[in-house]
């Protein structure tokens, strides 16, 4: 039982330390993530050309003109 109490106190101290760190960093602007802007892709809101989907299979459903086995 003493070990459980000790672990609980350790957890409480760790949570208090984390709360102090969060409060200290709240006023600071978020750190920029390197390389993130280059990995973003803008997807247009315009509908896709239906010709893109000609002769395609629905993934997991098979061909449009055939039935699943």
N, C-alpha and C positions, 0 to 999 in steps of 0.2 A: 504494500500500500504506500510505503514511503517513496518507492521508486516512481509510482504513478503521480504522486503529488509533486515530486521534483520535476518530472517531465512536463506536467501541467504548468508549473511556474516558468520553466524554460520557454514553453510555447507562449505564455503571456508576455514574457520579456521580448520575445522575437516579434510578436504582433505590435507591441508598443514601439519598438525600434522602427518597424516598417511604417507605422502611422507617422512617426516623426519625420522619416525620410520623404514620405508622400507630401506632408505639409510643407516641408522645405522646398520641394520641387514644384509645387503648384503654381507659383508665380513665374517660374521659368518657362519660356516657350518650348514646345516639343522639339526634340533634336531631329534634324533632317535625316532621312534614311537614304543612304548613298545608293544610287542606281535604281531607285524605285520609279522615278519619273520616266526613265527610258523604257521600263518594262510595261507601262500602261498603254493600252490600246483603246482608241476611241471607236465605239461601235455606233454607226449612224442610226437614226430613228426611222429613216426611210425604209419601206418594205423591200425585201430582196427580190431580185428578178426571178420569176418562176422558172425561167429557162435553166437556172442553176441546178434545179432538182430533177430535170428530165433524165430518165433512165437510171434512177438511183433506187437503192433498196432502203427500206426502213430498218434501221439497226435493230436486230433482235426480232423483227417481224417477217423478214424475208421479202421476196419480190412482191410487188403490188398485184400482179396478175395471177399469182399462185397462192394456194392455201398452205398453211403450216401442216407438217406431217402429223 
